[in-house]
């Protein structure tokens, strides 16, 4: 009987851990380009627009700065955000950029009192 209780508790802890790992987050990523053209910006903005959870928050073509907002992403680490950005930004038109800053805000989960 003790073994069954221990097994049930272990399974519940496992599911709780998995549920916490699936928390969503919002990230603001600042990118710096040596030179970015209007065509390159439009390419990035178009690809961001295809996904409801990502968009270009700010851009300045003269300085080469671009800020991207990613919402409801299932990651908790900045390294994972970099990978998402690399998939979304890199294309035939955009090959080189530098990540200046990543601000990652973990969304508060729904709690019941």
Backbone bond lengths (Angstrom), bond angles and torsions (degrees), N, CA, C in turn:
res aa  C-N    CA-C-N  psi(-1)  N-CA   C-N-CA  omega(-1)  CA-C   N-CA-C  phi
1 X - - - 1.448 - - 1.536 111.09 -
2 X 1.356 116.13 -39.44 1.457 119.88 178.38 1.520 111.36 -62.40
3 X 1.323 115.86 -37.56 1.462 120.99 -179.32 1.521 110.75 -64.32
4 X 1.315 117.45 -40.57 1.470 121.26 -179.98 1.528 110.02 -66.15
5 X 1.317 117.47 -42.45 1.470 120.68 178.57 1.531 110.49 -63.04
6 X 1.316 115.00 -43.48 1.463 119.61 178.67 1.523 111.37 -62.38
7 X 1.322 116.53 -39.69 1.463 121.32 178.18 1.526 110.83 -64.70
8 X 1.309 116.83 -43.59 1.470 121.04 179.88 1.526 110.48 -63.86
9 X 1.328 117.38 -43.85 1.464 120.81 178.29 1.526 110.35 -62.80
10 X 1.310 117.58 -41.88 1.470 121.41 178.77 1.518 111.71 -61.73
11 X 1.316 116.77 -42.35 1.465 121.02 179.35 1.527 110.27 -65.45
12 X 1.324 117.18 -42.76 1.470 120.27 178.63 1.526 111.15 -63.18
13 X 1.314 117.29 -41.29 1.469 120.07 177.01 1.522 111.52 -63.52
14 X 1.314 117.28 -38.54 1.455 121.50 178.10 1.522 110.68 -62.12
15 X 1.334 117.19 -46.43 1.464 120.23 179.60 1.519 111.49 -66.19
16 X 1.317 117.90 -36.07 1.459 120.80 176.96 1.516 110.30 -64.04
17 X 1.313 118.02 -43.01 1.459 122.42 178.11 1.520 110.88 -62.61
18 X 1.316 117.69 -42.62 1.461 120.98 178.64 1.514 110.90 -65.33
19 X 1.317 118.09 -38.40 1.461 121.24 179.55 1.522 110.70 -65.17
20 X 1.324 118.01 -40.09 1.453 121.54 178.37 1.518 110.17 -66.65
21 X 1.313 118.13 -38.28 1.462 121.96 -178.97 1.517 112.11 -65.81
22 X 1.322 117.88 -19.71 1.452 121.53 -178.17 1.533 112.82 -92.48
23 X 1.340 118.26 7.51 1.454 120.51 177.50 1.522 109.69 -57.18
24 X 1.298 115.11 147.25 1.456 120.92 -179.01 1.520 109.79 -95.58
25 X 1.317 115.84 158.88 1.456 121.56 -179.97 1.525 109.81 -140.70
26 X 1.321 115.12 164.29 1.462 122.69 173.92 1.520 107.11 -119.86
27 X 1.328 116.44 138.25 1.460 120.62 -179.37 1.521 110.36 -131.37
28 X 1.321 115.06 139.61 1.460 121.98 170.76 1.516 105.96 -112.74
29 X 1.322 116.20 123.74 1.458 121.32 -175.26 1.525 108.87 -119.21
30 X 1.319 116.11 123.88 1.464 121.43 178.54 1.520 108.40 -99.60
31 X 1.328 115.05 124.00 1.459 121.92 -179.31 1.518 109.71 -114.61
32 X 1.326 115.62 147.15 1.466 121.68 176.51 1.516 108.78 -124.12
33 X 1.322 115.26 126.22 1.460 123.02 177.83 1.520 108.25 -109.65
34 X 1.339 116.34 142.63 1.469 118.62 175.33 1.517 109.69 -62.18
35 X 1.301 115.43 -47.12 1.462 122.15 175.16 1.523 107.23 -145.83
36 X 1.300 116.26 130.04 1.456 119.62 176.77 1.523 107.91 -129.49
37 X 1.293 114.73 130.22 1.458 120.20 -179.12 1.523 109.32 -95.55
38 X 1.304 115.64 167.64 1.461 120.84 176.92 1.523 110.32 -62.61
39 X 1.312 117.32 -36.03 1.468 121.34 178.33 1.530 110.85 -63.66
40 X 1.331 116.28 -42.75 1.466 119.88 178.24 1.527 110.96 -65.69
41 X 1.335 116.57 -43.22 1.464 120.01 177.84 1.524 110.54 -59.82
42 X 1.333 116.76 -46.30 1.469 120.36 179.55 1.523 111.81 -60.85
43 X 1.325 116.53 -36.41 1.464 121.02 177.59 1.533 110.29 -63.02
44 X 1.324 116.48 -46.72 1.470 120.60 179.15 1.527 110.53 -64.65
45 X 1.323 117.03 -47.74 1.460 121.07 -177.56 1.530 111.68 -62.11
46 X 1.321 117.03 -36.71 1.468 120.86 178.17 1.519 110.73 -65.54
47 X 1.323 116.67 -44.10 1.467 119.51 178.88 1.524 111.70 -67.41
48 X 1.327 117.17 -35.88 1.472 120.47 176.55 1.527 110.56 -66.53
49 X 1.314 116.39 -36.55 1.461 121.17 -178.25 1.519 114.00 -68.55
50 X 1.328 116.90 -19.66 1.462 120.08 179.00 1.518 111.83 -71.79
51 X 1.314 116.49 -21.30 1.459 122.57 -178.88 1.529 108.27 -108.54
52 X 1.318 117.13 125.16 1.464 120.56 -178.64 1.524 112.88 -66.43
53 X 1.310 117.59 -16.91 1.455 120.59 -175.58 1.521 113.97 -100.15
54 X 1.311 117.97 9.38 1.464 119.32 178.17 1.523 110.09 -141.84
55 X 1.324 114.90 146.11 1.452 119.69 176.95 1.531 110.24 -160.16
56 X 1.319 116.04 164.26 1.457 121.86 175.73 1.527 106.55 -87.25
57 X 1.320 116.34 117.34 1.463 122.07 -178.89 1.528 111.54 -82.82
58 X 1.343 116.51 -36.96 1.462 121.03 -175.21 1.517 108.32 -155.41
59 X 1.322 115.50 145.86 1.464 119.33 172.51 1.513 110.20 -150.37
60 X 1.321 115.33 150.85 1.458 122.33 173.31 1.523 106.48 -140.81
61 X 1.314 115.68 107.61 1.460 119.88 -176.86 1.524 111.67 -65.73
62 X 1.344 117.32 -35.41 1.462 120.27 -178.12 1.516 112.33 -63.77
63 X 1.346 116.89 -40.72 1.469 119.64 -179.21 1.525 112.32 -91.90
64 X 1.336 117.12 -13.38 1.456 120.74 179.78 1.518 113.84 78.06
65 X 1.340 116.95 23.95 1.465 121.48 -177.88 1.523 109.86 -102.86
66 X 1.329 114.35 137.93 1.464 121.67 -179.56 1.526 107.22 -139.33
67 X 1.330 117.51 130.97 1.465 121.81 176.32 1.522 107.79 -115.10
68 X 1.327 114.46 125.56 1.465 121.59 -178.58 1.518 108.41 -112.89
69 X 1.332 115.63 138.53 1.465 120.58 175.66 1.522 108.56 -111.18
70 X 1.325 115.56 126.04 1.465 122.50 176.54 1.525 107.24 -114.07
71 X 1.329 116.94 123.02 1.459 121.45 -177.87 1.518 110.95 -112.97
72 X 1.324 114.37 151.77 1.462 121.45 175.37 1.528 112.12 53.62
73 X 1.325 115.63 43.82 1.466 119.40 177.15 1.530 108.55 -93.10
74 X 1.294 116.30 143.20 1.456 121.74 -175.71 1.510 113.38 -90.88
75 X 1.315 117.83 43.45 1.459 121.54 178.53 1.520 109.11 -128.95
76 X 1.309 115.56 158.61 1.462 120.86 -179.41 1.525 112.62 -126.03
77 X 1.322 117.52 -0.52 1.463 121.58 -176.49 1.525 110.55 -119.43
78 X 1.320 115.74 145.22 1.465 120.86 -179.70 1.527 112.18 -64.02
79 X 1.315 117.41 -32.99 1.468 120.83 178.71 1.529 110.68 -62.30
80 X 1.324 116.70 -37.46 1.464 120.18 177.52 1.523 111.26 -68.12
81 X 1.327 116.31 -35.78 1.470 120.48 176.99 1.526 109.85 -63.61
82 X 1.334 117.04 -40.60 1.477 120.72 178.24 1.529 111.24 -58.74
83 X 1.324 116.41 -40.14 1.465 119.87 178.67 1.528 111.54 -65.34
84 X 1.316 116.84 -41.54 1.467 120.51 178.11 1.518 110.09 -62.01
85 X 1.327 116.35 -45.10 1.469 120.79 -179.89 1.520 110.41 -62.84
86 X 1.318 117.41 -41.79 1.468 120.59 179.50 1.522 110.74 -59.38
87 X 1.324 117.30 -41.86 1.475 120.64 178.40 1.517 111.62 -65.59
88 X 1.325 117.01 -37.35 1.460 120.57 -175.67 1.527 113.45 -81.42
89 X 1.329 117.48 -31.24 1.465 120.63 -171.87 1.525 112.86 -93.81
90 X 1.323 116.91 -44.29 1.468 119.02 -174.33 1.524 111.42 -67.30
91 X 1.316 114.32 136.85 1.464 121.71 177.79 1.524 107.82 -157.95
92 X 1.322 115.80 -170.53 1.468 119.45 177.08 1.526 110.40 -65.10
93 X 1.332 116.68 -32.55 1.463 120.45 -178.43 1.524 112.64 -84.59
94 X 1.321 117.04 -31.87 1.466 121.28 -176.10 1.524 108.39 -118.00
95 X 1.322 115.76 112.49 1.470 118.87 -178.01 1.520 112.98 -118.59
96 X 1.321 118.11 -32.09 1.464 119.58 -177.19 1.522 111.42 -125.68
97 X 1.313 114.65 137.27 1.461 123.05 175.98 1.520 106.87 -162.79
98 X 1.322 116.12 168.38 1.458 120.89 177.97 1.529 108.40 -127.03
99 X 1.317 116.42 134.44 1.459 120.88 175.90 1.530 107.19 -81.46
100 X 1.322 115.95 117.01 1.458 121.84 -178.83 1.527 111.24 -86.81
101 X 1.328 116.20 -44.26 1.461 120.21 -176.05 1.522 110.29 -154.26
102 X 1.324 115.27 146.93 1.461 121.73 172.30 1.517 107.07 -129.55
103 X 1.309 115.92 119.31 1.466 120.96 174.44 1.518 106.64 -106.40
104 X 1.309 116.89 114.32 1.457 122.69 -175.47 1.519 109.16 -111.95
105 X 1.331 115.92 120.09 1.465 121.22 -179.92 1.518 108.26 -115.94
106 X 1.302 115.31 117.69 1.466 119.70 178.59 1.519 108.27 -77.87
107 X 1.335 115.50 126.51 1.458 120.54 -179.64 1.514 109.89 -72.01
108 X 1.310 116.11 138.91 1.465 120.54 179.51 1.521 109.40 -70.54
109 X 1.294 115.95 132.85 1.465 120.61 178.31 1.513 111.16 -75.57
110 X 1.299 115.41 164.18 1.459 120.86 177.56 1.524 108.38 -76.80
111 X 1.305 115.94 127.02 1.458 119.66 179.24 1.520 109.38 -118.73
112 X 1.305 114.94 149.67 1.468 120.85 177.57 1.515 107.91 -114.66
113 X 1.299 115.97 130.38 1.471 119.90 179.02 1.505 110.24 -99.79
